[in-house]
Amino acid sequence: MPPYGDGMTSRIAFAFLGLSILVAPAAAQADFRACLEGLRAQAAAKGVSGATYDAATRGVQPDMEVLKLMDNQPEFKTPIWDYLGFLVDEERVEDGRAAMRRHGQALAQAEGRFGVDRHIIAGVWGVESNFGKDIGKRPLIQSLATLSCVPNRRQGYFRGEFFATLKIIDDGHVRADRLTGSWAGAFGHTQFMPSTFLRLAVDLDGDGRRDVVDSVPDALGSTANFLKKAGWSSGLPWGYEVRVPGGYSGPTGRKNRRPLSAWAAAGLTRIDGRPLAGDYPAGLLMPAGANGPAFLVTKNFDALYSYNAAESYGLAIAVLSDRLRGAPGIRTPWPTDDPPLSRAERRELQRLLAARGYDVGEPDGRIGEKSRNAIKAVESQVGMRPTGRAGGKVLAALRGR
């Protein structure tokens, strides 16, 4: 659940602080250490012992990379069809069904205690960490100490998360060496921010600790508790794909809710042609405009949205949860002539780029700067506009078609 926003301030801070470390590393390091020393008393006021603070911050160095990563959040920059193509592919669906079988008891317990559908819980798990495979490798203390002591647009917020991380260690829930995660400090199977952990994490396995890193039951239970507190209503769907009549010019937006009867009167039906049924209000979400898929979404979609404040993110969880329960995925084509790639196709694309001599790193399906630069070069060679996007057209070109 990383924070978000515009990036000018952090880019300036990164450039200035990065230069200062190159030009005067000793002074910059001294400033960083002085900042950490100055935060010690504030941590004590939050209930963190001096011994925990000293042990956790001893030898910590700033990680300037986190300021770059602050400005590169894919749910706000990536076309929604690429975003969903990566997060809801056949590979993730199969992995998710296997994970649900392995942890069926914990999912049933979380569902029973908090009233949140187990497929939704699993959907969050799959989107956030690929069912525990990608929980992040950055030490939280280092990332959050950097964001607390290097000027950036949300420095005050990150200081709160820094103190919360220290409190988690001090309370004995998760060992310091197990607290690794994203650049922003999100950690565990479902990527809780530290302050969210302190408020909402639960001990579902009954061992006396709230451990969302090494206890899958605790992670799934904590996720269900988050969604319940965010307003999830048991028995209500998140929504579903609909067919909108041509020329529709009425209200849109997830918060523009109307009774289903009003949507039916406007000519909307479910995507399979069935009439709308029920008496709950819903909003019409059209994330790619009038020519793309459309969805009626309920207040339960807002609970998903609250996990990361991005509609594309909420839709990824919703569609993945549908696939996990055996329902079809999105049926209306996205309005693009360059189809998105699955993770398997992205890995193939990277292997083909490597075979042509481009350095793209490990072919893991994640399209980073090296892969984007290589894609731009290939696009230029075949007469395409160089965008760096991993799409169906450049893959076809690399395949020789």
N, C-alpha and C positions, 0 to 999 in steps of 0.2 A: 504494500500500500504506500508507494512513494509519494512525496509531495510534488507539486508541479507549479509552473508559472513561466513568465518570460525570462530570458537569459542574459540581458545586457549587463546587469550589475555583476553577475558571477563571472561573465567573460572578462570584464575589466579587472575584477579581483584576481582571477586566475592569471591573467597576463602580468599584472603588477607584482603579485606575490611570487609567481614563477620566476620572474626576472630578478626579484630581490634575493631569492634563494641561490640563483646562479651567480649573481654579482657579489653578494655578501652572505654566504651561507651561515657563517657563525652568528652574525647578528640576527638573521631570520630565525634560526633555530633558538636563539636566546629569547626572542619575542614569543615564539610558540611556547617554550617552556614557562616563560613568565605568565602567559595567559593561563596555562594549565594550573600553575600554582595559585593564580588568582581565583580560579573556579573551585578550589578545594573547600573553602569555607561555605560556598553556596551548596556544594554537594552535601556537606555535613548538615546544613539546614534542611535538606531533603531527606535526612535519615540515613545517609551513607557513612559508614565508619571510615575513619582516617586510614586504617590498615587496608581496607578494600580499595580506597581511592589510590593510595600509594602503589599498591601491588598492580592495579589495573593500568595505571598511567606510566609506570616506570619504563623508560626507554622508548616510549611511543614517539614516532616521527610523523610529520604531516604527509598525507597522501593527496597530492595536488590533482590527481586524476579524477577525484570525486567531483570536482568543480566542473570539469568537462562533461561528465556523465549527467550532471544536473540538467544540462540543456539538450539532452538526447533521449527523450522519453517517447517510445514508439507509438503509444496509444494516442498521442497528440500530433504526430507527424506522418504516420504511415497511412496510405489509403486503406480504408476499412477492409477491402477484399483481400489485401495482402496480410493485414493483421490477423484476420480470421483464418486465412489459408494456412498460416503458420501455427496458430493455436488450436484449431479444430480440424485436424486431418485424421486419416484412418489410423495412423500410427498412435496418435494420442488417445483415440477412442479405444483401441484395443488394449493399450497400456492401462487405461482407466478402468476398463471392465475387469482386467486381471487384478488391479489394486483393490477394487471393490470386493472381489471375491476373497482376497487375502484378509481384508480388514472389515468384513461384513458385520462382525459383532460390534465393533466400535462405532461403525456408521449407524447401526440400528439403535445403539445406546444413545448416541448424540441426537438422532431423530426423535426418539421417544422422550428424551429429557427436554428438548428445546422446541420441538414441533417444526423443525426445518427438514424438508425432503432430503433424503440421503444423496440423491443424484445431484442436487444443487450443492451440497457440501463437497461432494467429489468434484464437481465442476470448478469450484474455487481452488481446490487442491491441485487440479490438473493445470489450470491457467497460471497459478502462482508459482508452482515449483515442478511441474511435470511429474506429479505424484511423488515428490520427495527427491527426485533425481538432480534438480537444479536449485538448491537452496541458497546459493551464493557463497563466495569464498573470501570476501573482504572482512577483516576483523572489525566488528562494530565499534570497539573503542577507538581504533585508529581513524575510521571514517568520521565518526561523530565528533571526536576531538578536533579533527581538521575543520569540519564544518562549524564547530563552536568557536574556533580561534582564528580562522581565516575569514576576512570579510566576505559576506555573500548576502543575498536578498532575504534569506530566512535564517539568519544566524541565531536569533532568539529562539526560534522554534527548535533548531537542532541542539541548542544547549539543553532544552528540556528533555529531548530524546537521549542526550548524553547522560544526564543525571538519572533518567529512568533505567538506562542500561546498567549503570553502576548499582542501582537499587536491586535490579534482578539478580546480579551477582551477589550482592550483600545478603539478600534474603535466601540464597542457596537454591534457587529454582533451576538455573542453568549455569554450568561452569563457564568461566571467562573464555577458555580456549575453545568452547563449543559455540560461542556467540559470533558466528560469521554470517554474512548475508549480502544485501545489496549495497550500493553506494550510499543510499540514504539511511541505512540502518534497519531496513525490514529484514526479518529473519524467520527461520523455521519453515515447516512444511507449507504453511499458508501465509508466510511473509507478514507477520504482525510487526507494526512499529512498536518500539519498547513501551511507550506510554499507553498504547492500546493494550499491550500485554498486561500491564499492571492493572488496568481497569477491567478487562474482560476475559483473560485467560482462565481456564478452569482445569481442575485436576480430575480428569475423567477416569484415569486408571487407578485412582485411589492410593497412590504411593506417597501422598503428602506433599508432592512438589507439582508445580505447574510447568511442565517442560514441553514446549512445542517443537523442540529440535529432535530429541531422541525418543519421544513418546508420540506415536501416531494417534492413539486415542485422545491424548490431551490436545493435540493440534486440531483434530476434527471436532472435538467438543467445543473448543474455544472458538472455532469458526462458526459453529452453529449458534453459540451464545452471541457472537458479534451480530449475526444476521437477525436473530431474534430481537436484540436491543435496537437494531436499525429499522425495525418495523415489519419483519417478515410475518405474514399471516398464514397459519397452517391451513391447507386445503385450497388456497387460492393459487392459480397458475401465475408464472411470471409474465405470461402473455403467449402469443403465437403469431406465426406469419399469416398475413391476410392478402387478399386480392382487392385492390382499390380500383374503382371504375375509372375509365379514361376521362380526362378532363377534370378530375377532382380538384377543387380549389378551396376546400374547407380548412379547418384548424388542424395543425400538426404539433408535435412536441409531446414528450412524455408527461408533462405537467398539465397539458390541455385536456384534462380527462372529461369524458362524456359517458353516459350510460351506454351499454352495448346496444340497447334498442335504438339509440340515436345513430350509432355507426351503421347498424343494419338498415335504417331508413335512408342513409346516405349511399347505400349500395355496396357496402363492404361485406365480404364473405371470408370464411377461412380459405386458405390457399388451395384446399382440396375441393372447394365449392360448397362445403357444408354451411348452413346458416349459422350466424352467431347465436349463442345461447348463454344465458346467465343474466344476473342483474347487477353486476359490479361495474364500477367505472373504469375506463381505460383511456390511455392516450395513444395517438398514432405516431409511431416513430418511422421516419423515412431517412435512414442514415446516408443514403447515396442519392437522394433526390427522387423526383417523380418517376424516373425510369428504372429504379432499382427495387430491391426487396422492401416490403413494408411490414410493420409489426404493430399489433395492438399490445400495449404493455400496461400492467397493473402496478399498484403500489409495491408489489414484491420486486419488480424490476428496480425500483428506487433503492431497495435494500442492497441489491447487487451493485448498483451504481455507487453507493456510499463507500464501498470497499476501496475504490480507487478513483472516484469522481471523473469517470470517462464513460460515455455511452458505448463506445466500441468495446471497452473492457467488460461492461455489464452484459453486452450481447454475446461476447465470447463465452462467458460462464453459462449463460442461458442456453445457447445452442449446443455447447458441449454437454450440458446436463441432459438435454433432449436426446442427443446421440447415445449417451450412456444408458438411457432407459430403453433404447431400441427404436426411437422415433427417427424419421428422416431428417436430414439437415436442411439448410436453406434451399428452397426450390426455384425461386426466381433468379435469373442470371443477374450478375452485377453489370452495371453499365460501362463495360470496358471491353476492348477488342484484344487486350493483352492479359490473358488469364493469370491469376495468382498461382504460386507454386506451393506445394506441400513441403514439409521438411525433407522428405526423401528426394524430391525433385531439386530442392536447394542444394542438398549434398551432392547430387549428380552434377549440377551446374558448377559447383566449386571444383569437383574432380576434373571436369572438362577444361575449366580454366587452368588448373594446375598442369594438365597435360599439354597445354599450349605454352607453358613456361611462366605463367603468372604466379606470383607469390600470394596465395590467399590464406595461408595458415592451415590449420586443421580443418578438413571439410566436415564441419559439424552442423551445417544448415543455418548458422547464424551469419547474417550478411553484415560484416563490419566494413571498416574503411578500405582494407586491402581488397576485399571482394568487390566493393562498389567501384573502386578505381579500375580494376580489371574489367568489370562489366562495361564501364564507359569506353574503355579502349576497344573492346570487341564491337560495341554498338557503332562506334565511329568507323571501324573497318568495314562493316556490312551496310553502311549507309543509314543507320538509325540515329535518331537524336540521342546524344549521350546523356543519359539520366542516372545511370548507376543502379537502376531498379532491377531486381531479380524477378523477371516475368517470363511468361511463356514464349514470347517472341525471341528473346535472346537465348533461351535454352534451346529452342528449335534451330537457331542459327549455329549454335555450338554443336548440335547433333548433326549438322550438315544438311538441314532441311530449310 
